[in-house]
Amino acid sequence: MTEVPPPTRRARKEDVAPAVELPPVPPLPADVRAAGSEMTTPDAGDDDDGRLPTAQLEMAAFGDHLIPYAPPVPPKPPSVAPWALGVAIIALAAALFTGWLVPIGVVGAILASVSLRRAHDSRRVAVWALALAVVSIAFSVGWLIWGFSQLSVG
């Protein structure tokens, strides 16, 4: 069963014959037209029923054209995964030369763990960051073990 939409105001006006005929709008004086005012007359092809250009426009308050209000989507918080990967790469590069920078690897592992727990962060990047951070910690600890074993006792 299809429902017939209610008529618009313009359609209702056409159904009911006007009881009083509106007089034509007089033309503007020449000095007002010369001042640069670009007003159109109702005879210029507009079917405004003699309304002035400043008259209220017809707007329907019903129908499918209404768009329900949807609040804007809040922006995503910044991702931690790229930072974790950057710190892990720096930690791995430092671990190739010295063992004293093991805290950088620990920071990279912590950032990667935080990134893995966040739903909107990239899991692939976070897993790579965690793997590189663990490798850098292993290299740093290896350097520290080797360095302490080289100390002479005595």
HELIX and SHEET records of a PDB file:
HELIX    1   1 ARG A    9  ASP A   15  1                                   7    
HELIX    2   2 ALA A   30  ALA A   34  1                                   5    
HELIX    3   3 ALA A   81  ALA A   95  1                                  15    
HELIX    4   4 VAL A  102  ARG A  117  1                                  16    
HELIX    5   5 ARG A  123  SER A  149  1                                  27    
END                                                                             
